[in-house]
Amino acid sequence: MGPRLRGDDSECVENIVVISGTRPLRRWHWVHKWSSIVCTAFMLMLCITGLPLIFHHEIDDLLHEEVKAAAVPAGTPAANLDQAVATVLAKFPGQVPHFLIWDRDEPDALMVSIGPSINASPVDNRIARVDVHTGAFLDSPDITGRFTYFMLKLHTDMFAGLPGKLFLGLMGILFCVAVVSGVVVYAPSMRKLRFGAYRKDRPRIVRRLDVHNLAGILLVMWALVVGFTGVINTWADLVLKAWQYGQLAEMTAQYRGREIPAKPTPVQDAVDVARKTIPHMQVAFVAFPGSIFSSKSHYTVFMRGDTPVTSRLLKPALIDAETGKLTDSRDMPWYVSALFLSQPLHFGDYGGMPLKIIWAILDILTVVILWTGLYLWLKRRKPATGAARAGTPAGARPIEGQVVTS
């Protein structure tokens, strides 16, 4: 005879989920419970902070004013890059350029990353925006005071740097384990209930369990994709370091020991060489000689494709800063490509506003799963008291706060 729910919500807690007496299933239930308990608080934080990040461009446009680039006719050529850099350095004397960045979402503006020296940490760099077509200085916003910046730092490392990223990566792994083990635990309950059943006439805790199970089973694949790509993103610093000390070091090995040229070739010439070498790709990013993504004697021009997938992948072209000639160009290793592809999958920012809205809805449903799971666990904190009042069915024994029939 199977267990029966009796009494009020608190009295029927131990009867919520019927787990068969098989040892493997009991182990899966233990894995699901403890992986969920450990990561739930942090996953709630990640879901809450991740929601505004889905719309970070729209939020920034709403809350902060930026100088817009001048409207120009289609086909207007871009300004000379060296003149654009000179304009920025005139605004901020004593600074040196580290990177040039072309933003996919703002094609009419060029971002120039500058620091007090070429050896300074780029984390503290100032970003200046320049009109792509006229070369005119636009602005240099301080993004560290923005709401979206605060949300991003909480979401990526909790203001704890690399240790914070790796810790959140561990929580992401536990979340993926909780999702997989939840499917295994959910499957036996389908033997007596139809898929997605919601027992609205049962006590509140049973209804919460049904909501938890239904939302969880519907979001399995999405939760695994977002969770796993989030884990990969927490390894970004390590992945890029591996590339620097691996492929980049190999590409620049024969030039080791050279210093930064006193009069390097113009950056515009370096970009032109890269465009001629890889004509089917567009410039995405330029690292100046001596910066962390280049050698002391090279410009590194990162090219990207023009399709939804290839636009996320980069191909470096090394241009000798003394001669202005191409010295090497290779596809990046698989682990770097995996990192680049995981970023849009995680935030859902590759399919326009419709996909962002879908991502936001799924994010909210994940909050529901986490909250209902936490609610169910808190209700099971006093199983013995409930069992004593409700009565345990004959032949049944409590396991992990649930009643299991023999």
C-alpha positions in Angstrom: 0.0 0.0 0.0 1.4 3.4 -1.0 1.7 6.4 1.2 -1.2 8.8 1.7 -1.0 12.6 2.4 -2.7 13.5 5.6 -3.3 16.6 7.7 -2.1 20.1 6.9 0.9 21.2 4.8 3.4 20.8 7.6 2.1 17.3 8.4 2.5 15.9 4.9 6.0 17.1 4.1 7.6 13.7 4.5 5.2 12.2 2.0 5.7 14.6 -0.8 8.0 12.5 -3.1 7.7 8.7 -3.2 11.2 7.3 -3.7 11.6 3.6 -4.4 13.7 1.6 -2.1 16.4 1.0 -4.6 19.8 2.1 -3.5 20.8 3.9 -6.8 17.7 6.1 -6.7 18.3 7.0 -3.1 21.8 8.1 -4.0 20.5 10.2 -6.9 18.1 11.8 -4.5 20.9 12.6 -2.1 23.0 14.1 -5.0 20.0 16.2 -6.1 19.3 17.5 -2.6 22.8 18.5 -1.6 24.0 19.8 -5.0 20.8 22.0 -5.0 21.2 23.1 -1.4 24.8 24.2 -1.8 24.3 26.2 -5.0 20.8 27.6 -4.7 21.6 30.9 -3.0 24.3 31.7 -5.5 22.2 30.5 -8.5 19.4 32.8 -7.3 21.9 35.7 -7.2 23.1 34.8 -10.7 19.6 34.6 -12.1 18.6 37.9 -10.5 21.7 39.8 -11.7 21.7 38.0 -15.1 18.2 39.3 -15.9 19.1 43.0 -16.4 22.3 42.0 -18.1 20.2 40.4 -20.9 19.0 44.0 -21.7 22.2 45.8 -20.7 22.4 47.8 -23.9 18.8 49.0 -23.6 19.2 49.8 -19.9 22.4 51.8 -20.6 20.7 53.7 -23.4 17.8 54.6 -21.1 19.8 55.6 -18.0 22.9 57.2 -19.6 23.4 59.6 -22.4 26.1 59.1 -25.0 27.3 61.3 -27.7 26.1 59.9 -31.0 28.3 59.5 -34.1 27.5 61.9 -37.0 25.0 60.7 -39.5 26.8 60.0 -42.8 25.7 58.7 -46.2 26.1 54.9 -46.8 29.5 54.0 -48.1 31.3 56.9 -46.3 34.9 55.7 -45.7 36.2 55.3 -42.2 38.6 57.9 -40.7 42.3 57.2 -40.5 43.0 55.1 -37.4 46.2 56.9 -36.5 44.4 60.3 -36.6 41.6 58.9 -34.4 44.2 57.6 -31.8 46.0 61.0 -31.9 42.7 62.7 -31.2 42.1 60.6 -28.1 45.7 61.1 -26.8 45.4 64.8 -27.3 42.4 64.7 -24.9 44.3 62.6 -22.4 48.0 63.5 -22.5 50.4 61.1 -20.9 48.3 58.0 -21.9 49.3 55.3 -24.4 47.0 53.2 -26.6 46.5 49.5 -25.7 43.6 48.4 -27.9 41.2 49.5 -30.6 37.7 47.9 -30.4 34.9 47.7 -32.9 31.6 47.0 -31.2 29.1 44.9 -33.2 26.2 46.7 -31.6 27.6 50.2 -32.3 29.3 50.1 -35.8 29.6 53.9 -36.0 31.8 54.3 -33.0 35.4 53.1 -32.4 36.6 52.4 -28.8 40.1 53.3 -27.9 41.5 51.7 -24.7 44.3 53.7 -23.1 46.4 53.5 -20.0 49.3 55.3 -18.2 51.8 52.9 -19.7 51.9 49.9 -22.0 52.7 47.7 -19.1 49.7 48.9 -17.0 46.9 46.5 -16.3 44.2 46.9 -18.9 41.6 46.3 -16.2 42.0 49.9 -15.2 42.2 51.4 -18.7 40.1 54.3 -19.8 37.8 53.8 -22.8 37.3 56.7 -25.2 34.8 56.6 -28.0 35.6 58.1 -31.4 33.4 58.6 -34.5 34.4 55.9 -37.0 33.8 58.1 -40.1 35.0 61.5 -38.9 37.6 60.5 -36.3 36.1 63.1 -33.9 36.2 62.4 -30.2 32.8 61.5 -28.8 33.1 60.9 -25.1 34.8 58.8 -22.4 32.1 57.5 -20.1 32.9 56.1 -16.6 31.0 52.8 -16.7 32.1 51.7 -13.2 29.3 53.8 -11.6 26.6 52.3 -13.8 23.9 49.9 -12.6 24.8 47.4 -15.3 28.4 47.4 -14.3 27.5 46.6 -10.7 25.3 43.8 -11.9 28.0 42.5 -14.2 30.6 42.4 -11.5 28.3 40.6 -9.1 27.4 38.1 -11.9 30.9 37.4 -13.0 33.1 37.4 -9.9 31.2 39.0 -7.0 34.0 41.6 -6.9 36.5 38.9 -5.9 38.5 38.6 -9.1 39.6 35.2 -10.4 38.8 33.4 -7.1 35.3 34.7 -7.4 35.0 33.5 -11.0 36.3 30.0 -10.2 34.0 29.8 -7.2 30.9 30.7 -9.3 32.1 28.2 -11.9 32.0 25.5 -9.2 28.5 26.6 -8.3 27.6 26.3 -12.0 28.9 22.7 -12.1 26.8 21.9 -9.0 23.7 23.4 -10.7 24.2 21.2 -13.8 24.5 18.2 -11.5 21.3 19.2 -9.7 19.5 19.5 -13.0 20.6 16.1 -14.2 19.9 14.4 -10.9 16.5 16.1 -10.7 15.5 14.5 -14.0 16.5 11.1 -12.6 14.5 11.7 -9.4 11.5 13.0 -11.3 11.2 10.1 -13.7 9.8 7.5 -11.2 7.0 9.9 -10.2 5.7 9.8 -13.7 4.7 6.1 -13.3 1.5 7.2 -11.4 1.1 10.8 -12.6 0.6 12.2 -16.1 3.4 14.3 -17.5 3.3 17.9 -16.1 0.5 17.1 -13.6 -0.5 19.9 -11.3 -2.7 18.7 -8.4 -4.5 21.9 -7.6 -6.8 20.2 -5.0 -3.9 19.0 -2.9 -2.1 20.8 -0.1 0.1 23.8 -0.8 3.4 21.9 -0.5 2.2 19.4 -3.1 1.3 22.2 -5.5 4.7 23.7 -5.0 6.3 20.4 -5.7 4.3 20.1 -9.0 5.4 23.6 -10.0 9.0 22.8 -9.2 8.9 19.6 -11.2 7.0 21.0 -14.2 9.2 24.1 -14.6 12.3 22.0 -14.0 11.5 19.4 -16.6 10.5 22.0 -19.2 13.8 24.0 -18.7 16.2 21.0 -18.6 18.0 21.7 -21.9 18.0 25.5 -21.5 19.2 25.3 -17.9 22.0 22.9 -18.9 23.1 25.1 -21.8 23.1 28.3 -19.7 24.7 26.6 -16.8 27.5 24.9 -18.7 28.3 28.0 -20.8 28.4 30.0 -17.6 30.9 27.6 -16.2 33.0 28.0 -19.4 32.8 31.8 -19.0 34.2 31.6 -15.5 37.4 30.1 -17.0 37.9 33.0 -19.5 41.0 34.4 -17.7 42.6 30.9 -17.7 41.7 30.2 -21.3 43.2 33.5 -22.5 46.3 32.9 -20.4 46.6 29.4 -22.0 46.4 31.0 -25.4 49.0 33.7 -24.6 51.5 31.2 -23.3 50.6 28.7 -26.0 49.7 29.7 -29.5 50.7 33.4 -29.2 54.1 32.5 -27.7 54.7 30.1 -30.5 53.8 32.6 -33.2 56.2 35.2 -31.7 59.0 32.9 -30.5 61.5 34.0 -33.2 61.0 37.6 -32.2 61.5 37.1 -28.5 64.0 39.7 -27.1 63.0 42.5 -29.4 61.9 45.8 -27.9 58.9 48.0 -28.8 60.0 50.0 -31.9 60.7 53.7 -31.3 58.7 54.5 -34.4 56.3 51.7 -35.1 54.5 51.4 -38.4 51.2 53.2 -38.4 48.3 51.2 -37.0 46.2 52.0 -40.1 48.9 50.3 -42.3 48.8 47.2 -40.0 45.1 47.0 -40.2 45.2 47.4 -44.0 47.7 44.5 -44.3 45.4 42.3 -42.2 42.4 43.1 -44.3 44.2 42.3 -47.5 45.5 39.0 -46.1 42.1 37.9 -44.8 39.6 39.7 -47.1 36.6 37.7 -46.1 36.7 38.8 -42.5 36.3 42.1 -40.7 38.5 43.8 -38.1 37.2 43.3 -34.5 40.1 44.2 -32.3 43.7 45.5 -32.5 46.3 45.0 -29.8 49.2 47.4 -29.8 52.9 46.3 -29.5 53.7 45.5 -25.8 50.1 44.9 -24.7 48.9 41.7 -23.2 47.5 40.2 -26.4 50.5 40.9 -28.6 54.3 40.9 -28.5 56.6 43.9 -28.1 57.3 43.9 -31.8 53.9 43.2 -33.3 50.4 44.5 -33.8 47.9 41.8 -33.3 44.8 42.4 -35.5 41.9 40.1 -34.6 39.5 39.4 -37.5 36.0 38.1 -37.3 33.5 36.7 -39.7 30.1 38.2 -40.8 27.7 35.4 -40.0 25.9 34.9 -36.6 28.4 32.2 -35.7 31.7 33.3 -37.3 31.2 36.9 -36.0 31.9 35.4 -32.6 35.1 33.7 -33.6 38.4 35.6 -33.9 41.4 35.0 -36.1 44.7 36.8 -35.1 47.0 38.3 -37.7 50.4 39.4 -36.5 51.9 42.4 -38.2 55.5 43.3 -37.6 55.5 46.8 -36.1 58.9 47.6 -37.7 58.4 46.4 -41.3 54.6 46.5 -41.5 54.5 43.0 -42.9 52.4 40.0 -41.9 54.4 37.4 -40.0 51.8 34.9 -39.0 48.0 34.2 -38.9 46.2 31.2 -37.5 42.8 30.0 -36.4 42.6 30.1 -32.6 42.6 26.8 -30.7 39.3 25.0 -30.0 39.2 25.9 -26.4 39.3 29.7 -27.2 36.6 29.2 -29.8 34.5 27.3 -27.3 34.8 30.3 -24.9 33.8 32.8 -27.6 30.8 30.7 -28.7 29.7 30.2 -25.1 29.3 33.9 -24.4 26.4 34.7 -26.7 24.7 31.4 -25.7 24.9 32.3 -22.1 23.3 35.8 -22.4 21.1 35.2 -25.4 22.4 38.3 -27.2 22.7 36.8 -30.7 19.1 36.8 -31.9 17.9 40.3 -31.3 15.1 41.4 -28.9 12.8 38.4 -29.4 15.5 36.0 -28.2 16.3 38.4 -25.3 12.7 38.3 -24.2 12.7 34.4 -24.4 15.9 34.3 -22.3 14.3 36.7 -19.7 11.2 34.5 -19.4 13.3 31.3 -19.0 15.5 33.1 -16.4 12.4 34.0 -14.4 11.2 30.4 -14.6 14.6 29.3 -13.3 14.1 31.6 -10.3 10.7 29.8 -9.7 12.5 26.4 -9.8 15.1 27.5 -7.3 12.7 29.2 -5.0 10.2 26.3 -4.9 13.1 23.8 -4.4 14.3 25.9 -1.4 10.7 26.1 -0.1 10.3 22.3 -0.3 13.6 21.7 1.5 12.8 24.1 4.3 9.4 22.3 4.8 11.2 19.0 5.1 13.4 20.3 7.9 11.1 18.7 10.6 10.1 15.3 9.1 9.9 13.5 12.4 7.3 15.8 13.9 5.1 15.7 10.8 5.3 11.9 10.7 4.4 11.5 14.3 1.2 13.6 13.9 0.2 12.3 10.5 1.0 8.7 11.1 3.3 6.6 9.0 1.5 4.0 6.7 2.1 0.4 7.6 5.2 -1.1 6.0 6.6 2.4 5.2 9.9 3.8 6.5 11.1 7.4 6.4 14.1 8.1 4.2 15.7 11.6 4.0 12.4 13.2 5.2 10.2 11.2 2.9 8.0 8.1 3.4 8.9 5.0 1.3 6.9 1.9 1.2 8.5 -1.5 1.3 
